[in-house]
Amino acid sequence: MGRLFGTDGVRGVANADLTAELALGLSVAAAHVLAEAGTFEGHRPVAVVGRDPRASGEFLEAAIVAGLASAGVDVLRVGVLPTPAVAYLTGALGADLGVMLSASHNAMPDNGVKFLARGGHKLDDELEERIEAVYDEHRTGAPWDRPTGSGVGRVRDYAEGFEEYVAHLGSVLPNRLDGLKIVLDEAHGAAAHVSPEAFTRAGATVVTIGADPDGLNINDGCGSTHLDLLKAAVLENGADLGIAHDGDADRCLAVDAAGEEVDGDQILAVLALAMREAGKLRENTVVGTVMSNLGFKLAMEREGIELVQTAVGDRYVLEEMKAKGYALGGEQSGHVIILDHATTGDGTLTGLLLAARVAATGRPLSELAAVMTRLPQVLVNVRDVDKTRVSTSTELASAVAEAEAELGTTGRVLLRSSGTEPLVRVMVEAADIDHARSVAARLADVVKSALG
């Protein structure tokens, strides 16, 4: 059996890769592993289970709930809510485990299972590996130790979760949004009801698109991976800004009043300055990844804010934040983590805080986002090469050094092996897009010749 857990849980095509049997088995294994680790000691265990609106989430939720209850875990079923809502409720309700069913920004046929530890944090890699090992052991025939009678878990719907999460979002806003007109693109996803409610209660005039999930249309030409509809809606409605989420609403991208995209790096820059002003940017530091735009790094240097960069993936950003006590971090893709108020990226919270900054300053989003100049970035995927030799090829190292010397301080090069495919990603930033394309194409040719 190949490794099941990726960087963000177990994910695949629902009912093909991710079956009801797999979901059930993983949930039982998770319950046993956490029990062995002492998580349930001295009390009856409780899990919070939520999902996005994908049709497959209905049967997968049933499988997860059945598995947990059969292992003696009481289940609070919160229904369709964003990933950060499930994380928040897991912590707020003192639950021992959270489970979110979602494939985030992926197309509808996919789905995923993400386990959360007590407090709403992602499970440690060691626990995920243990869950996978225990699942595999019992999948091949070892019997489970099953409770009977009153020992089996009880299941109940927890509709209060919606109100509790929306109230939490409102409680952390520094100011109201009165006077702002905001278009929200909900990607026909998990935040279709939560996000408009939160923005409306905060005082904004709200226009929604992509807010009619039917189980089949999630992320379909809308949301944070398809911004054209949001751009058009902002212009059509004369809105001050637009906010786009992905299917499970742990991401946020924005559009200014002129219909121009404001990406995750720009959002981080705006929030970093706001948090420093409020005395909440601990260690005067923001955490990004190696894919953060050079313009973001240069802006933070100019503003006297330290930027710490991690490997690509919000889990690595979060690990660095937790280890060093930083308050703000995120990715260009729109995963923004505000650790004082969330244990994972929270797209609705991020959008609210961004809008709050617009309202508090009276400045348009375009002006706030201009704190950084986003340098043109070109990404080329070079397939069917030996990605293991990226760091050892002298030919490649020489070509990279030459390109970096050519670009100088206004550009950079990053070569990165894919974690899931036989390819190398070549990323080049430069002050001019044509220059970036030229350097990227040249390096891609060297990757092919040196590693092919």
Long-range contacts (C-beta under 8 A, 24 or more apart in sequence): 1-136, 1-139, 3-132, 4-132, 4-135, 5-128, 5-129, 5-131, 5-132, 6-420, 7-313, 7-315, 7-419, 8-104, 8-112, 8-114, 8-313, 8-314, 8-315, 9-100, 9-112, 9-113, 9-114, 9-115, 10-112, 10-113, 10-114, 11-103, 11-106, 11-110, 11-111, 11-112, 11-113, 12-110, 12-111, 12-112, 13-109, 13-110, 13-111, 14-54, 14-56, 14-60, 14-109, 14-110, 14-111, 15-56, 15-59, 18-56, 18-60, 18-110, 18-111, 18-112, 18-113, 20-59, 20-60, 20-62, 20-63, 21-63, 23-60, 23-63, 23-64, 23-67, 23-101, 23-113, 24-63, 24-64, 24-66, 24-67, 25-67, 25-135, 25-138, 25-139, 26-67, 26-113, 26-131, 26-135, 27-63, 27-64, 27-65, 27-66, 27-67, 27-68, 27-71, 27-99, 27-113, 28-67, 28-68, 28-70, 28-71, 28-135, 28-138, 28-144, 29-131, 29-132, 29-134, 29-135, 29-138, 30-68, 30-97, 30-99, 30-115, 30-131, 31-67, 31-68, 31-71, 31-72, 31-73, 31-97, 32-71, 32-134, 32-144, 32-145, 33-127, 33-130, 33-131, 33-134, 34-96, 34-97, 34-127, 35-71, 37-127, 39-96, 39-97, 39-117, 39-118, 40-73, 40-96, 44-72, 44-74, 45-72, 45-73, 45-74, 45-96, 45-97, 45-153, 46-73, 46-74, 46-75, 46-76, 46-93, 46-94, 46-95, 46-96, 46-97, 47-73, 47-74, 47-75, 47-76, 47-95, 47-96, 47-97, 47-98, 47-99, 48-75, 48-76, 48-78, 48-86, 48-89, 48-90, 48-93, 48-95, 48-97, 48-98, 48-99, 48-158, 48-161, 49-75, 49-76, 49-77, 49-78, 49-86, 49-98, 49-99, 49-100, 49-101, 50-77, 50-78, 50-79, 50-80, 50-81, 50-83, 50-85, 50-86, 50-89, 50-98, 50-99, 50-100, 50-101, 50-161, 50-190, 51-79, 51-80, 51-81, 51-100, 51-101, 51-102, 51-190, 52-80, 52-82, 52-101, 52-102, 52-103, 52-189, 52-190, 52-218, 52-247, 52-248, 53-80, 53-188, 53-189, 53-190, 53-192, 53-213, 53-214, 53-215, 53-218, 54-101, 54-102, 54-103, 54-108, 54-111, 54-215, 54-218, 54-247, 55-108, 55-215, 55-216, 56-109, 56-111, 57-101, 57-102, 57-111, 57-215, 58-215, 60-101, 60-111, 60-113, 61-101, 64-99, 64-101, 64-113, 65-155, 68-97, 68-99, 68-153, 69-152, 69-153, 69-154, 69-155, 70-146, 70-147, 70-152, 70-153, 71-144, 71-146, 71-147, 71-153, 72-147, 72-151, 72-152, 72-153, 73-97, 73-153, 74-153, 74-154, 74-155, 75-153, 75-154, 75-155, 75-156, 76-156, 76-157, 76-158, 76-161, 77-155, 77-156, 77-157, 77-158, 78-157, 78-158, 78-159, 78-161, 78-162, 79-157, 79-159, 79-161, 79-162, 80-190, 80-192, 80-193, 80-213, 81-161, 81-162, 81-165, 81-190, 81-194, 82-165, 82-189, 82-190, 82-191, 82-194, 82-245, 82-248, 82-249, 82-250, 82-346, 82-347, 82-348, 83-114, 83-190, 83-248, 83-249, 83-250, 83-344, 83-345, 84-249, 84-250, 84-342, 84-343, 84-344, 84-345, 84-346, 84-347, 84-348, 84-349, 85-161, 85-162, 85-165, 85-190, 85-194, 85-249, 86-116, 86-120, 87-116, 87-120, 87-121, 87-342, 87-343, 87-344, 88-120, 88-165, 88-168, 88-342, 88-343, 89-120, 89-158, 89-161, 89-164, 89-165, 90-116, 90-118, 90-119, 90-120, 91-118, 91-119, 91-120, 91-343, 92-164, 92-168, 94-118, 100-248, 102-190, 102-247, 102-248, 103-247, 103-248, 104-246, 104-247, 104-248, 104-250, 104-251, 105-187, 105-219, 105-223, 105-224, 105-225, 105-246, 105-247, 105-251, 106-219, 106-247, 107-219, 107-220, 108-216, 108-217, 108-218, 108-219, 108-220, 116-343, 119-343, 120-343, 120-344, 121-322, 121-343, 122-315, 122-318, 122-343, 122-344, 162-193, 162-194, 165-194, 166-194, 166-197, 166-198, 166-201, 168-341, 169-198, 169-348, 169-349, 169-352, 170-198, 170-201, 170-202, 172-340, 172-341, 172-349, 172-353, 173-202, 173-352, 173-353, 173-356, 174-278, 174-353, 174-356, 174-360, 175-356, 175-359, 175-360, 176-202, 176-203, 176-356, 176-359, 177-202, 177-203, 177-204, 177-352, 177-355, 177-356, 177-359, 178-203, 178-204, 178-359, 179-203, 179-359, 180-204, 180-205, 180-240, 180-241, 180-355, 180-358, 180-359, 181-205, 181-207, 181-237, 181-238, 181-239, 181-240, 182-206, 182-207, 182-239, 182-240, 182-241, 182-242, 182-243, 182-355, 183-207, 183-208, 183-209, 183-230, 183-233, 183-234, 183-237, 183-239, 183-241, 183-242, 183-243, 183-255, 184-208, 184-209, 184-211, 184-242, 184-243, 184-244, 184-245, 184-351, 185-209, 185-210, 185-222, 185-223, 185-224, 185-227, 185-229, 185-230, 185-233, 185-242, 185-243, 185-244, 185-245, 186-210, 186-211, 186-213, 186-223, 186-245, 186-249, 187-218, 187-219, 187-222, 187-223, 187-224, 187-225, 187-244, 187-245, 187-246, 187-247, 187-249, 188-212, 188-213, 188-214, 188-217, 188-218, 188-219, 188-220, 188-222, 188-223, 188-247, 189-213, 189-218, 189-219, 189-223, 189-245, 189-246, 189-247, 189-248, 189-249, 190-247, 190-248, 190-249, 191-245, 191-249, 191-347, 191-348, 194-249, 194-348, 195-243, 195-245, 195-249, 195-347, 195-348, 195-351, 198-348, 198-352, 199-243, 199-351, 199-352, 199-355, 202-352, 202-355, 202-356, 204-355, 207-233, 207-237, 207-239, 209-233, 218-247, 219-246, 219-247, 223-247, 224-251, 224-252, 224-253, 224-333, 224-334, 224-347, 227-253, 227-255, 227-261, 230-255, 231-255, 231-259, 231-260, 231-261, 232-259, 234-259, 235-259, 240-358, 240-364, 240-365, 241-354, 241-355, 241-358, 241-365, 243-347, 243-351, 243-354, 243-355, 244-334, 245-347, 245-348, 245-351, 246-334, 246-347, 249-346, 249-347, 249-348, 250-314, 250-335, 250-344, 250-345, 250-346, 250-347, 251-333, 251-334, 251-335, 251-345, 251-347, 252-334, 252-336, 252-347, 252-348, 252-350, 252-351, 252-354, 253-333, 253-334, 254-351, 254-354, 254-365, 256-364, 256-365, 256-366, 256-369, 257-364, 257-365, 257-366, 258-366, 260-366, 262-365, 262-369, 263-293, 263-332, 263-333, 263-334, 263-374, 264-330, 264-331, 264-332, 264-333, 264-334, 264-335, 264-336, 265-292, 265-293, 265-295, 265-296, 265-332, 265-372, 265-374, 266-296, 266-369, 266-371, 266-372, 266-374, 267-330, 267-334, 267-336, 267-350, 267-354, 267-369, 268-296, 268-328, 268-329, 268-330, 268-336, 269-296, 269-299, 269-300, 269-369, 269-371, 269-372, 270-354, 270-357, 270-365, 270-368, 270-369, 270-371, 271-328, 271-336, 271-338, 271-350, 271-353, 271-354, 271-357, 272-300, 272-303, 272-305, 272-328, 273-303, 273-305, 273-371, 274-353, 274-357, 274-360, 275-327, 275-328, 276-305, 280-327, 280-340, 281-305, 281-327, 281-328, 282-325, 282-326, 282-327, 283-324, 283-325, 283-326, 285-324, 285-326, 286-326, 286-328, 286-329, 287-317, 287-320, 287-321, 287-326, 287-328, 287-329, 287-330, 288-317, 288-329, 288-330, 288-331, 288-332, 289-313, 289-316, 289-317, 289-331, 289-332, 290-414, 290-416, 291-331, 291-332, 291-414, 291-427, 292-331, 292-332, 293-332, 293-372, 293-374, 293-375, 293-377, 293-429, 294-375, 294-410, 294-411, 294-412, 294-429, 295-372, 295-373, 295-374, 295-375, 296-372, 296-374, 298-372, 298-373, 299-371, 299-372, 299-373, 303-371, 312-416, 314-344, 314-345, 318-343, 318-344, 375-410, 375-411, 375-429, 375-430, 375-431, 376-429, 376-430, 376-431, 376-432, 376-433, 376-436, 377-427, 377-428, 377-429, 377-436, 378-427, 378-428, 378-429, 378-433, 378-436, 378-437, 378-439, 378-440, 379-425, 379-426, 379-427, 379-440, 380-425, 380-426, 380-427, 380-440, 380-441, 380-443, 380-444, 381-418, 381-423, 381-424, 381-425, 381-426, 382-423, 382-424, 382-425, 382-426, 382-444, 382-447, 382-448, 382-451, 383-421, 383-422, 383-423, 384-422, 384-423, 384-452, 385-422, 385-423, 385-424, 385-447, 385-448, 385-451, 385-452, 386-451, 386-452, 387-417, 387-418, 387-422, 387-423, 387-424, 387-451, 388-417, 389-450, 389-451, 390-415, 390-416, 390-417, 390-424, 390-451, 393-450, 393-451, 395-446, 395-449, 395-450, 396-446, 396-447, 396-450, 396-451, 399-442, 399-443, 399-446, 399-450, 400-443, 403-428, 403-439, 403-442, 403-443, 406-439, 407-435, 407-439, 411-435, 411-436, 411-439, 413-439, 413-443, 415-443, 415-447, 424-451
